Every structure is written in structure tokens, then in C-alpha cells.
């Protein structure tokens, strides 16, 4: 079975299984911190499914937010331009 596409097969309308399962699990789990994280995950997953975003997009946005937009790593081409003034 190809697990990468498992979420595409579990859609109910526009909402996929990654939204429904955490919400159902939050009903069973009684600790408020666990319920908060499950509902937060379901909300982010629902936003991504409605906007057509991927998990890769989410990780890129999260890294951008954690870095506050500062990119520390540069390519060799960039440093060559800094040194010489042209590519």
C-alpha cells in the first residue's frame, strides 16, 4: 500500500481523515492539553486541505516563522557574488 496517498482516499467532501480523526479522538481523551493540541492539529490540517497546501509548505512556513524571516544559509553562488561582485 502506498501510504503517501492514504490521506487522499479518506476524504469526506473537502475534509480529509487528518481532520476528522483528531476531532473524534479529542472526544474520547479527557485532558484539556491533549484536546487543545488535537483540535489545533485538526484546524491546521483543515486549513491546508481547503487551501490545497501540503505538509512541506507547512514546515517551510513554520521554519520561516521561527527564524523571523532571516535566512542564514546562502548558496555558493551568493558568496561568490559577495566576493567578486558578479556571478
N, C-alpha and C positions, 0 to 999 in steps of 0.2 A: 504494500500500500504506500502511496506517495503522501507522506504526512505534510509536506509543504502546502498542498492544496486542500487539506482537510477542512479548513475554515470556509472555503468556497462552497462546499457541499452542504453545510449546515445552516444555510440561510433561511430565514423566515421573513419574506419580503426583502427589505433592505437591511435588516438587522441579522448579524451572523451569530454563531454559537458562542463566540468570545464575549458577547454582551449578555446573553441570556443566562449562561451557566453561572457566572459570578453573582448575578442578582438572585438566582434560585438558591445558591449556596449561602448568601447573606441572610436568607430567611431562616435557615437551619442554625447557623452559627450565632451564638448569643453575646459574644464580647463586642463592645462597640468599636474598638480599634480595628478589629478584623472586618467588621461590617463596613466601616469607613473606607478601608483600602479596597475591598471588593467592589463597592459602589464607585469609587474613584476610577478603578481599572475599567469597569464596565462603561463608565461615562466617556473615558478617553477612547476606548475601543469603538463606542457608538459614534463619536465624532469622526474618527478615522474612517469608519465604514461609510458614513454619509458623505464625507468629502473625497472619498476614493484614495485616501493616503495609505501608505504602507508602514510597517514597523520600522523599516530602515529610515523613513522620513522622521518618525517619532524620535529615534535615537539621535539623529542629526540635530533636531531642534532642541532636545534635552542637553546635548553637549554644548550647543551654541549658547543656551541659556546659562549653563553652569560656568562657561568661560566668560560670560558677559560680552560675547561677540569678539573677543580677542583670539586671534589665531596665532599660535606661537610657532608652529611648524611651517616652514616655507620650502618651496621646491628648489632644486639646484639652479634652475633657470632664473629664479628670482635673485638668488645670491650672486649669480654671475652678472646680472644686470646691475646690482648694487656696486659690485667691484669695478666693472668696466664701463658702465654707462650705456651699454647696448647688449642686445641678446645675441 
